[in-house]
Amino acid sequence: MRKRIHALRIYQRTTNNNDLRERRKNQYHDGKLQYQAAIKREKFKSWKEFCNLTSATNPWNAVYKLASNKAKRSQSLTTLQKSDNH
């Protein structure tokens, strides 16, 4: 779908025929809306699958932590120490 949407951007190169440019532009915008809807639908579907795979017996599982923004993130080092202690 992504390749098709990029191919529909041909309207940008249509300079000599305004009617053809408008038709191509409308095709591009319609296709782009469908593509964005498909992405949103698939993301939601993936999230539902992830939520269903987690254990229902543990209420403090990863889904809760992600939803409440309490998931632990990896700590990054702020300073480095050389082997000669300098």
N, C-alpha and C positions, 0 to 999 in steps of 0.2 A: 504494500500500500504506500509505503514511504517513497519508493522509487516512482510510483505512478504520480504521486502528488508533485514531486520535483519535476517530472516531465511535463506536467500541466502548467508549469510556470512559463511555458512558451509564449504566453500572452504578453510577457514583458518585452519580447523581441518583435512583436507585431506592431509596426509603426505606421504602415501605409494604409491600413484598412481598419477604420474605427469600429465598424460593425463586427468584424471578425475578432478584433481585440476584446470587445465587450463580451462576446460569446465565450471566448477562451478564458477570460477573467472570471466569468460566472461559473464556468466548469471548475476552475481552480478553487474558487471559494467554496463551492458545494463539496468538492472532494476533500478539501482541507477540514471542513466541519465534520464530515463523516470519519475522517482519519482521527481527529481529536476525540470524537465520541467513542471510537473503537479503542483508543488508548485508555480513556477513562473507564470504559467497561471492563477491559482486561485487568487494569490495576485493581479495581474493586473485586473482581473475581479472584485474583491472586490473594488479596487480603483476606477474603472470606475463607479460602482454602487454608491459609496459614492459621487463621483463628480456629478453624475446625480441627486442625491437626494437633493442636496443643491439648494437653490434658485438662479435662473438666474438673478433676478432683482437686486440683491445686488452684485456688483463686488468685494467688499471687504469681502467676506464671508470666511468661515473656510478653504476652498480649497486654496484660494489665500494666506492666512496667513500660512498655512502649507507649501505650495510650496515655499514661499519666506522666510521661516524660521523665521517668525515674530509672531508665535503663543506664547501667554503668557504662561509661565510655572508657576506652583505653587511655591510660595516662601517658603523656608524652614527657620526655625528659626536657628540663629547661636548661640544664647546664651539663657539660661534659667534662670529665676529669681525665687528664692525660696520665699515662703510666708513670711519669716522673713526678706526679702530684702537683703539677703547675697548671 
